[in-house]
Amino acid sequence: MEAARALQPRTVALRRQVHKHPELGLRLPATQAAVRHALEGLPLEIHTGESCDSVVAVLRGARTGPTVLLRGDMDALPLTEQTNCAFASQVQGSMHACGHDTHVAMLASAARLLCSRREALAGQVVFMFQPGEEGFHGAKLMIEEGVLDAAGTRATSAFALHVTSTLKSGVITTRRGAVMAASDVFRVAVTGRGGHASRPHDALDPVPAAAAMVGALQTMVTRRTPVFEPTVVTVARIAAGTASNIIPETAELEGTIRTLSESARTRVHAELERVCEHTAASYGCAATVEIDSGYSVTVNDDAAADGVLALSAALLGERCSERMDEPMMGSEDFSYVLRQVPGAMVFIGACPPTTEPDRAAPNHSNRVVFDESAMEHGVAMYAAFALDALR
């Protein structure tokens, strides 16, 4: 902890630099440059991506051994910041509202810390600075470019930290098995026959058909999904029509599906398509269903999750180590890594000290604020993941 604390001014400075200049998606030239500058002079092998603005840095320990991968995502969200903090985003419509700026800073400082402990390492550390986590499949692209084998041998364990504003600052939490949900997007086009609003009997109105689908999909979740398999189906957008006196030809629905197993995911996809098609047919309409598969379920290795909690308790104290009671229904593309390498997705609380966690603005809010002091724990944990595995 002392080493992480000594690096805190550097960690905060990098975090604030990245926070002020957020970038979206896969192309993050300023963020990539900031990371490379932060790693200058360290005994690292550094590579940058072609399909995305990633940075991969490899540290080789003094002795041979396995390879640990540590991931920090770097991209921002399309929001206009409303926090009034001194280092607020200078880019209209772009904000680090999910804390990826803190991940960049924590991982860079952990790399510096581990370089100073190189003689204690029996193996390699791969630092994975990843763009495009927010829906752009950046982890998949980096895997395709060889990040899992960047050290010359396949990574044998992998860890990612993620800050959350609704957990007490500095607390580390994770769990065995499914820790985050699969996320898919569905779109439904309901086609009827348009007409004059005063003569609905001459038309086949897609609007009531679409409205009925909203309720039918919720009934599907409660009546067609096993009660012990958490499932979320949310219709988040519905659109139809151009004027008050016209029955439209079409109506559209769009929403999200969240599941915690591949079997549930497959079943819900099939059920959703069936429910939408049959509901539309009962109104004399037709439904076309499209489902875009997003990130898979993020599944922690049991031993890795247990190890994280033991490590955090030993390093930070029992009060800063909590086992998650239930998974989060958000999604993560670190799932691509954990499908190939055993490891764990780990959360670190960063609730501001003047706010209760249940009252804090959540991640993805344009008002969210993260407690920077939590980054000391994050740097220490990133380093501990490697030091523990490569003893």
C-alpha angles and dihedrals in degrees: 000000000000091000092048090048091051089055094049096101090053091045093051093046093054092044092053093046091053092042092056092051107040121179131196134226127343101333110073105152097161093046092046090051091049091053093048090049091050090054097046115127095018121121093253135130104228127198131174128210131250102202091043139010095264129149122212118187124185124202116193115206125223091258134038121261144113128328126248121198120208118191132202120175119217113191129107134217131254096254134118108237119239103176100105090218118155093247098041121155114288091199116087111230096014128091141160091238095150097052098248088139088065091049091054092050096044094049093047091051091046088054090053091047093049092047087059088052096045092124090062094055123096099190142008136303121209115200109204112199101187133194125197103039092137097081099310099099092235093161090056091052092049091049089052088053091053107260093145089058098036093119092053093259129066115269110256096199136016135196136184129187123208126187121224126191095208096065125076111271116270096011116135118211138173140135144214120271123354108023101162133023135250111254126210133168123222128196124190125193112197114199124196133143120284126225148140114316090228091060106045091157089069092055138056100232114213093190099076088041090056092045090052090052091060091060094038092056092054090050088050090058094049098039107029101037121078109252093233094056109078110222132175124196113176126178101211101171135033123175136175143143140024105224141020094248099047127084102214127232093228143022128196135212127190131179150131136273121206123188137163102216137040091236091055090045093054093045095049092049091055094043093048092053092048094048094049095047094047094044091052091048091054087061094046092256135113129234129209113197126200122184120191111201112224129177121344125236111291105232122189122211108246096228092045092051092048090048092052092053093047091047094049092048091051095044103036104019134259092282090063096051120076131166112226112244095207140006125266116247091219117099137234135195090216079087087082090061096044091052088066105026128040113241144103144272105222132192128212123197118237103169111154110256093237093056133069112237093238090054099044121111104257131235111285092034117120086226097054118129125188124208106242093205088071088069090075088064090045094053091047092050095047089052093044092054089061099037091051094048096043101044 
